[in-house]
Amino acid sequence: MQTLWYQGERGTSHIQDAEVYQRNMEKLIEDVREDLGLPSLPIIMATIISGDGKYVEKVREARPGINLPNMVCVDAKGLHLKEDHLQLTTESQVKLGHILADAYLKDSASSLLALLKIKGIDCPVFDLSGFCTVLLISLLFLPLLFLLIAGF
């Protein structure tokens, strides 16, 4: 189980909100993990590129300061916005989806490889580009494929 978080623009309008964004985000993640009883729940966070306030950059700067375990941040900067300068274009939403999916697969594979190593199963490739990793990611989806084929 993992959580995807797409950072909103709410904290960009007032300096007071922007200044406490980092701590509020850390608290939110800690609270979600505690409420779910999953203290190491992986979080993948996409950082905003727009906002209706003048403190967008201050909120963006807070992201690298969030130093929590099992948290990966991806940056949406460089993706294109619609004419409203707030929402991503459809093409950019698709690109962001690919970026988030890549982060998810990479994080899932890293977690699985670490678990195998703890269990004493050594995988010779830990750079996520080799055959072993592809095989492990495939193994994650084989049970689902079997269920679909079997008609469950």
Backbone hydrogen bonds, N-H to C=O, Kabsch-Sander energy under -0.5 kcal/mol:
donor,donor_aa,acceptor,acceptor_aa,energy
3,T,42,P,-2.1
5,W,44,I,-3.1
7,Q,5,W,-0.7
7,Q,46,A,-2.5
12,T,9,E,-2.4
13,S,10,R,-1.0
18,A,14,H,-2.2
19,E,15,I,-2.5
20,V,16,Q,-1.0
21,Y,18,A,-0.8
24,N,20,V,-2.6
25,M,21,Y,-2.8
26,E,22,Q,-2.5
27,K,23,R,-2.4
28,L,24,N,-2.4
29,I,25,M,-2.4
30,E,26,E,-2.6
31,D,27,K,-2.8
32,V,28,L,-2.7
33,R,29,I,-2.5
34,E,30,E,-2.3
35,D,31,D,-3.2
36,L,32,V,-2.2
37,G,33,R,-0.7
37,G,34,E,-0.7
38,L,33,R,-2.4
41,L,38,L,-2.0
43,I,70,N,-2.5
44,I,3,T,-3.2
45,M,43,I,-0.5
45,M,72,V,-3.0
46,A,5,W,-3.1
47,T,45,M,-0.5
47,T,74,V,-2.4
51,G,85,H,-0.6
55,Y,12,T,-2.5
56,V,53,G,-0.5
59,V,55,Y,-2.0
60,R,56,V,-2.7
61,E,57,E,-2.5
62,A,58,K,-0.8
62,A,59,V,-0.7
63,R,59,V,-0.8
63,R,60,R,-0.8
65,G,62,A,-0.9
66,I,62,A,-0.6
66,I,63,R,-1.7
67,N,65,G,-1.0
68,L,66,I,-0.7
71,M,68,L,-0.7
72,V,43,I,-2.9
74,V,45,M,-3.2
76,A,47,T,-1.1
79,L,76,A,-2.0
82,K,87,Q,-3.3
85,H,82,K,-2.1
89,T,80,H,-2.2
93,Q,89,T,-2.4
94,V,90,T,-2.2
95,K,91,E,-2.3
96,L,92,S,-2.8
97,G,93,Q,-2.2
98,H,94,V,-2.0
99,I,95,K,-2.4
100,L,96,L,-2.9
101,A,97,G,-2.4
102,D,98,H,-2.7
103,A,99,I,-2.2
104,Y,100,L,-2.5
105,L,101,A,-2.8
106,K,102,D,-2.6
107,D,103,A,-2.5
108,S,104,Y,-2.7
109,A,105,L,-2.7
110,S,106,K,-2.4
111,S,107,D,-2.3
112,L,108,S,-2.4
113,L,109,A,-2.8
114,A,110,S,-2.3
115,L,111,S,-2.2
116,L,112,L,-2.5
117,K,113,L,-2.3
118,I,114,A,-2.3
119,K,115,L,-2.0
120,G,117,K,-1.4
121,I,116,L,-3.1
122,D,120,G,-0.8
123,C,121,I,-0.5
126,F,124,P,-0.6
134,V,130,G,-1.8
135,L,131,F,-2.8
136,L,132,C,-2.4
137,I,133,T,-2.8
138,S,134,V,-2.3
139,L,135,L,-2.2
140,L,136,L,-1.3
141,F,137,I,-0.9
141,F,138,S,-0.8
142,L,138,S,-1.3
145,L,141,F,-2.3
146,F,142,L,-2.9
147,L,143,P,-2.2
148,L,144,L,-2.1
149,I,145,L,-2.5
150,A,146,F,-2.8
151,G,147,L,-0.7
151,G,148,L,-0.6
152,F,147,L,-2.4
